[in-house]
Amino acid sequence: MSDKTLDERIMESINRARRLKVYDLALQVFPHDKFPRAWRYSSNGGPPGWVMPLGKAIKRLGLKTGIDGDGKRWVSK
């Protein structure tokens, strides 16, 4: 898998871009080739496997979130 923790991968992505849409952040943090199950599978018919761990990490890291004009969620420092 990856040498870095989820928190480290998130902070690297945020530091590069300053502000990202949540889906774009998920693509960087959980690339399809390294984390295929995060995109293919859900628990009991719920969202993809990356949604809950990413959301918890965003809260744990104290990152800012919001919704832009087209209804997409974003994350920033």
C-alpha positions in Angstrom: 0.0 0.0 0.0 1.4 3.4 1.0 4.2 4.3 3.4 2.4 7.4 4.7 -0.6 7.6 6.9 -3.9 8.9 5.8 -3.4 12.2 7.7 0.0 12.7 6.0 -1.4 12.1 2.5 -4.3 14.5 3.1 -2.0 17.2 4.4 0.4 16.8 1.5 -2.5 17.3 -1.0 -3.9 20.3 0.9 -0.5 21.9 1.2 0.0 21.6 -2.6 -3.4 22.9 -3.6 -4.6 25.0 -0.6 -8.2 24.2 -1.5 -9.6 21.1 -3.1 -13.0 19.6 -3.8 -13.5 16.6 -1.5 -13.8 14.2 -4.5 -10.5 15.5 -6.0 -8.9 15.1 -2.6 -10.1 11.5 -2.4 -8.6 10.8 -5.8 -5.2 12.0 -4.6 -5.4 10.3 -1.2 -6.9 7.0 -2.4 -5.6 6.5 -5.9 -7.4 3.7 -7.8 -4.3 1.7 -8.4 -3.2 1.5 -4.7 -6.7 1.5 -3.1 -9.1 -0.2 -5.5 -11.4 -1.5 -2.7 -12.0 2.1 -1.5 -13.7 2.9 -4.8 -15.4 -0.4 -5.7 -17.0 -1.5 -2.4 -19.3 0.0 0.2 -20.7 -1.3 3.4 -24.3 -2.4 3.4 -25.2 -0.3 0.3 -23.7 2.9 1.7 -21.2 5.3 0.1 -17.8 4.1 -1.3 -15.2 2.9 1.2 -13.2 6.1 1.2 -16.0 8.4 2.3 -16.1 7.8 6.1 -12.4 7.5 6.7 -11.7 10.7 4.7 -14.5 12.6 6.6 -13.2 11.5 10.0 -9.7 12.5 9.1 -10.8 15.9 7.8 -12.5 16.5 11.2 -9.6 15.1 13.2 -7.1 17.4 11.4 -9.4 20.5 11.9 -9.6 21.4 8.2 -12.1 23.9 7.0 -14.9 22.6 4.8 -17.7 24.3 2.8 -19.9 24.1 -0.2 -19.2 26.1 -3.3 -21.6 27.6 -5.8 -22.2 24.4 -7.8 -22.9 22.4 -4.7 -19.6 20.6 -4.4 -17.9 20.2 -1.0 -14.4 21.7 -0.6 -11.6 21.3 2.0 -8.8 23.7 2.9 -6.5 24.6 5.8 
